[in-house]
Structure formats: structure tokens, C-alpha cells
Amino acid sequence: GTLFQHLEPSTGFQLPLMKQMGYDVVAIGNHEFDFGPGKLAEILSTSSHKGSLPVLLLGNAKFDSKDSRDDTLEEQFRNGTVLRSYILERGGIKFGFFSLLGKVAVDNAAFSAPVTFSKQIKTASKLVKKLENAGCDVIICLSHSGVEPDGTGGWKGEDVELAKKVKGIDAIISGHTHTYIDKPLIINGVPIVQTGDYGRFVGRLTLVLDAGRVKVDEEVLIPVDDSKAGDPEINKEIGRASCRE
């Protein structure tokens, strides 16, 4: 909804700002491919020179060895700017993260070629096994796939199928469908959460690890409005960027 993304190849503004705001891990979605894989690679390269970035994940991307248009993005995977999975240790707990771009999201990524994307269930199973073998206590999927009401009081969608078919996922942070979920969907014992659209809410999911099992303690959607003052330093950064551009 803003012009910032059009400026990203030259400014590299948003990702370092997200790191400064406290984001640890983020998932790449379909709109990151709006200008093609080469331009995404340019954004990542420029951003890396501007400051520290959050960990960027995209678990199911595949590159074409015969087409050079995705070479610079593939290099971002080789140099570790983008990962397929990641382990974050906090308070003696090992959190394993991986991300997926869903089938509908892939269809919406019209300019992603020649990058293609492997099947979600197969990819997720491999990445979960990898994180389990690495000793992770909690495994979280950042899924740019989504859920939606099925019209009968239940839920459907790619993340519902993911929770049903892949063992070992402890929580799915869902995206893409802009679905407002005020209480976690529990599908096959796996909580699925999503905060709606356009940054109107920030979600807080509290999990409890008890005897090796992960349970939901609380999930809250926090409105992003003027009832809480913005961080002064972050606001200054945004203001300076707006003035420059």
C-alpha cells in the first residue's frame, strides 16, 4: 500500500529497520517476487550493506541451473542471507524455524520465474526431520500459505492440510490469506495463528514447553493504533527515509 517497496532496490530500507525493531526471523512471500528474482536479490544485497538483517527464510525455493535469471538470488542462499531453516536458542530452549511459500501464493508470484517451488508437504517433512535431528525443542513453520472458513463453521486451506499431514510441527504462523483469527485454530493438535491484514494487529502467541510437549498458553491480537506511542527512534528512522525519498 506504499511506495517503499519500489524504492527498496536503491534504499534497502525496510529489512534493517525490521531488525532494529526486534524481528528475529521473517519469511519471504509472493510479493517479494513482484519485480523478479534478480530484483529481489538486489534488494537483499543493498539491505545487507545498510545494516544487520533479520534471518530470512524460504524453505521450498528451487533454482534453474540452465537459466541465469535466478543466479543472483541463488547466491543469496549460498552466502547465507536467505536460509531454508534456522535454529534460535533462547533461555536454554532450541527453537527451529522453517518457511514455505504456498501453492496459491506461488500462483500469485507471477514474476518469480525461473525460480520454482517444491511441494509443501514433502518439503516440510524434510525440514522438520532436519530440525528434530538437530535437537530442536520447538518447531515453528512460517507459512505464506493460509487458511479460510469452509462455510460450515470449520476451516480449510493449505495450512490446515499442512497441520494434518506433517508430524512434528508445534505451531504454524500463517499468512497470505489475510485471515483474522482471534483464537488459535487447533488442527491435529497444531495451533495455527494469523493476524489479518495490512498490519492492523500484532499477534502474541505464548507457548509452554512441558516434559517435551508444546502447549498453547495464550494468543492475543494487539491492535496497532495510537493507543500506544511508537518507538521514538524507529519513528525518526521512518521520517528520515520518507524525507530522503
N, C-alpha and C positions, 0 to 999 in steps of 0.2 A: 503493500500500500504506500510505500515511499519511494523516493528516487535513490536511496542509499545503495541498493544493490547494483544499480547501473554504474555507480562510481567505484565499486569495490576493486576492480582490476587495477585502478590507479591509486586508490587510497588505502586499501587493506585495513579498513577502519573497524569493522564490526567484530571480528574474531578476537583481536587483542582486547577490545572493550569487554567482551563476554568473559574472558579470562580475568580481567580486573574486577568484574562484578562477582566472580566467585564460581563460575561454571567450571566443573571438573571434566566432564565428558559430554560430548554432543554428537548427534547423529546427522549424517548428510542425507538430505531428502531430494525430492524430484526438482524443486525449484533451483537447487544449486547447479543444475544442468541446463538452466534456461538459455545460456549462451554457449553451450557445448562443453565437452571435457577439457579442451585446451584453455578456454577462458576460466574454467573452474581452477585449473592448475595455476593459472596466472594469479588469480585471487589468493590462493593458498601461499604462493611464493611471495607475493607482495606483503601479505599479512605476516608471514614468518619474519620478514625483515623489519616489521614495525614493532614487534614485541612478542611476548610469550603467548601461545595459543592454548585453548583447552584441548584435551585429547579428542581427535576427530575419528569417528568410526563409520565404516561402510563395509559390512561383512560379506556381501554377496556380489560385489562388482567383478566382472571378468573383462580382460583386455584382449584386443585382437592383435596378434603378433604380426599380421600382414598389413595392418593399416596404421600409419604413423600419426593419425589424428588424435589418438589417445596416449601417445608416448609420454608426453609431459605429465599427464595425470598419473600414469603408471609409475613414473619416477617419484611422485609424491608418496606412493605406497612403499616403494623401495627405500626411500630415505626416512621413513617413519613418521612423516607428517600426518598421514592417514593410516589407521590400523583397522584390522578386521575384528580384533577383540583386545581387551585391556583388563589388567588386574590392578585394583586400587586397594591398598592396605590402610585401614583406619582403625585405631583402637584395638589392634590385635585381630581384626576381622579382615578376611580377604574377600573383596567384592569383585566378581567377574562380570564384565560388560561385553556385549556384542550388539551389532545393529544389523537391520535388514531394510531393504527397500522393497515394498510390496508390489504385487502384480499390477494393481490399479495405478499405483504411483509410477511404476515403470512406464505404463501406457501414457501417463501424463508428462513424462520426461521426453518430449518429442525430439530434443536435440542431443540426447545422450550418446547416440551412435558415434563411433563404433563400439563403445562400452555396452556390454550386455550384463544381465544379472541372473545368477543361478537360482534355482528353485529354493523357496524359503525353508520348507520343512527339512529338506536334505542338508542345506547349509546350516540351519540352526542346530540340528542334531550333531553335526561335526564340531561346531564351535562350543556347544555345551559340553561335549565329551572332552574337548581340549581343556576347558576351564575346570572341569571336575578333576581331570588328571593333574592339573596344576595346584590342586588343593583348595579351591575356592569354597568359602562357606556360604556365600550368597551369589546367585547368578541372575543378572538382570538383562533383559532384552530391551533395547531402544528400537522400537519397531515403527518405521514410517509406512504403516500398512492400514491399520484401523479397524473399527467396529461400528456397527449401526444397529438400531432397533429392527427386529424382524417383523414387526406389525402384530405380533401376538403376545406382547409382553416380555418377550425374550430378546436375545441378541444374536447377531450374525456378523460375519466378516472374517477377514484374513487372520486377525489376531485371536479370534475365537478358535479357529482351526489350529493355529499355532499352539495354543494352550492345550488343546485336546490331543495333539499328535506328538508333541515333543516333551519327553520327560526331562526333568532336571532344572527347568526354568522356575525361579522363585517369584518373579514379578515381571510384568510387561508394561513398560511405559509406552503408550500407544500414541500415534499421531496420524496425520494426513486427512482423516475424515472429519476433523473439526468437531468431534463429538463431545458434548458436555456430559461428564459422568460425575455425579455428586457423591456417589459411594462406589467403592471398587467392585467391578464385576468379578465374581469368583467362578472361574471356569476350570473344571477338573482340578480344583484346589489352587489354581494360579490366579492371583489378583491382576486385573487389567485396569489401568487408570488412564484418563485423558482429560485435558483441561479446557477443551473447547477451541476457540479460535481467536486470532488477532491479539494475542497477549492480554486478554481481559482478566485472566486468572493465572496465578502460580499455584501449582499443586505441591502439597507436602504429604508424602507417604511415609509413615513410620512403621518399620518392621521390627519384629522381635525374633532374635535367634535363641532358641531354647532347645538344648540337647540335640543340636544338629538340625532342628526343624525350623523353618521360617514361617512366621505368622504375621498377619496384619494387625497392628495395634490401632492405627488411626490414619485416615486420609482426609485432608482438608483442602478445599479450593479457596484460595485467598484472593479477593478482588484486587486488581491493580488499579487504584484510583487515588484521588487526592487526600484520602483519609490518612495516608501515611506519606510523610515527606520523602522525596527522592534523595538518594545519597548525594551530597553536595559535589564531591569530586567527580562522580560519574556524570552528573548534570553538566558540570563545567566541560568535560571532555566532549559530550554531545554538542554543547553550544559552540565550542571551538571548531568542531568538524563542520557544523552547519554554516558557520561564518566563512570558513575556508572555501567551501564548495558553493 
